[in-house]
Amino acid sequence: MIEALKLFEEQLGDKSYFGGENLGFVDIALVPFYPWIKSFAAFVGLNIEDGEYPKLIVWAKRCLQKESVAKSLPDEQVVNEFTRKIFGIQ
């Protein structure tokens, strides 16, 4: 997962979205993974918010500002509960 995050960060570069200045296909394909990555990172002690992936976090938050994106993603608490259940974390 860390290698994938590094690759995403590198490919995003200084662009607003992977598609450039507009939300594109890659953005739409990747943004649903954000809540899951965030949840998993929290459980394994990886700090993605203040850590090594600042561009990726800014990108995700920018995507979430779009109402259609925000409405389509699962609630963070639901994702955390599911992650706990899958990995047997109390």
N, C-alpha and C positions, 0 to 999 in steps of 0.2 A: 504494500500500500504506500509506503514511504517513497519508493521509486516512482510510482505512478503520480503521486502528488508533486514530486520534483519535476517530472516531465510536463505535467499540466502547467505548473508555474513557469517553466521555461518557455513553453509554447505560447502562453498567454502574453508574455513580455509586457510591453507598455500599452497594449490594446485594451479598450474598454470591455470587449467581448472576444471570444475566440473567432467570431465572424468579422471582427474589425470594430466598427463603430456601431453596429447594429447586432441585435440578438440573432444568431444564426443556428444552423443545424447542430453543430457541435455543442453549442451552449445548451440547446434544448435537450440534447442527448445526455449531457453531463450533470446539469443542475439537479436532477432528481436524486443523484447520489450524495449531494451535500449533507442532508440531514443524517444519512447513514454514516458517512465518513466522520462527521462531527461527533456522533454518538460513540462510534467505535473508538475514536481517538481519546475521548474522555475516559472510557473504561480501561484503556491501556496506558493512560498517563501521558499521551502525546498532546502537547499544547499547540494546536493549529491556529488558534486565534491570535496569539502573541508570538508565535514561533517563527518557523522558517518559511511560511507560506503566506506572506501578507498580501500579495497580488491576488492569489486565489480566493482569499477571504473577502477582499474588496469586490472581486468579480461576483462571488456568490451573493453578497449583500446587494449588489447592483441588480442582479437578476431578480432577487426577491422583492425589489421595489416595484416590479411589474406585477400588477394585480393578478393577471392570469397565471403567472408562475407561482406566486405565493399561495393562491387558492388550490393549486394542483399538488402541492407537496404535503406529506403527512405531518401531523403535529409532532413537535420535538419530543414531547413527553411519551407519546405513543411509540415512537421509534426507540426511545431509551428503554421503555418497558419490554419491547420485543427483543431488543439486543440483550437485555438481562436474561430473558427467558431462553434465548437461543444458546448463549454462552454459559448459562448457569451461574450468573453473577448475582449476588445478593445485595 
